[in-house]
Amino acid sequence: MQTVEFDLEGEYVELNQLLKLAGLCDSGGAGKQIVASGAVSVDGNVELRKTAKIRAGQVVRLDDVEIRVVQR
């Protein structure tokens, strides 16, 4: 499994934008489609809210990639 550390600027990042910023998709729209498909989990639970607020300390997983969100 690949682990990516994402440096959060601010209070939160929307889930679809996180996927784009982490390089897992080309756009926020593509991120929304991936989330809607049920392929993304946040802290071990499937997340279907495309613009869910992801905060420092949370872990997002898509396929074999894990994104650890850390405060800058």
C-alpha positions as CSV (number, residue, x, y, z in Angstrom):
1,M,0.0,0.0,0.0
2,Q,1.2,3.5,-0.9
3,T,1.0,6.2,1.8
4,V,0.8,9.9,1.0
5,E,1.1,12.6,3.5
6,F,-1.0,15.7,2.7
7,D,-0.1,19.0,4.4
8,L,-3.3,20.8,5.3
9,E,-3.4,24.5,4.9
10,G,-6.4,25.9,6.9
11,E,-9.1,24.1,8.8
12,Y,-10.2,21.5,6.3
13,V,-10.2,20.4,2.6
14,E,-13.2,19.0,0.8
15,L,-12.8,15.4,-0.1
16,N,-13.1,15.7,-3.9
17,Q,-10.4,18.5,-3.8
18,L,-8.2,16.3,-1.6
19,L,-8.2,13.6,-4.2
20,K,-7.2,16.1,-6.9
21,L,-4.5,17.8,-4.8
22,A,-3.0,14.4,-3.8
23,G,-2.8,13.5,-7.5
24,L,-5.3,10.7,-7.5
25,C,-7.5,12.3,-10.1
26,D,-7.3,15.1,-12.7
27,S,-10.0,17.4,-11.4
28,G,-12.5,18.1,-8.6
29,G,-15.3,16.8,-10.9
30,A,-13.5,13.5,-11.4
31,G,-13.0,13.4,-7.6
32,K,-16.7,13.7,-7.1
33,Q,-17.4,10.8,-9.4
34,I,-14.9,8.6,-7.6
35,V,-16.5,9.5,-4.2
36,A,-20.0,8.9,-5.6
37,S,-18.9,5.4,-6.7
38,G,-18.2,4.3,-3.1
39,A,-14.5,3.7,-3.7
40,V,-13.3,6.2,-1.0
41,S,-13.2,5.6,2.7
42,V,-12.5,8.1,5.5
43,D,-11.2,6.7,8.8
44,G,-12.2,3.2,7.7
45,N,-15.8,4.1,6.7
46,V,-17.1,4.5,3.1
47,E,-17.7,8.2,2.5
48,L,-20.3,9.2,-0.1
49,R,-20.4,12.9,0.6
50,K,-18.4,14.5,-2.2
51,T,-17.5,17.7,-0.3
52,A,-17.0,16.1,3.1
53,K,-14.7,18.3,5.2
54,I,-11.5,16.4,5.8
55,R,-9.5,17.7,8.8
56,A,-6.0,17.0,10.1
57,G,-5.6,13.6,11.7
58,Q,-8.0,11.8,9.3
59,V,-7.0,9.1,6.9
60,V,-8.5,8.8,3.4
61,R,-8.1,5.6,1.4
62,L,-8.7,5.0,-2.3
63,D,-7.8,1.5,-3.7
64,D,-4.2,0.9,-2.5
65,V,-3.4,4.5,-1.6
66,E,-3.7,5.9,1.9
67,I,-3.7,9.7,2.4
68,R,-2.8,10.9,5.9
69,V,-3.9,14.5,6.4
70,V,-1.5,16.4,8.7
71,Q,-1.6,20.1,9.9
72,R,1.1,22.2,8.5
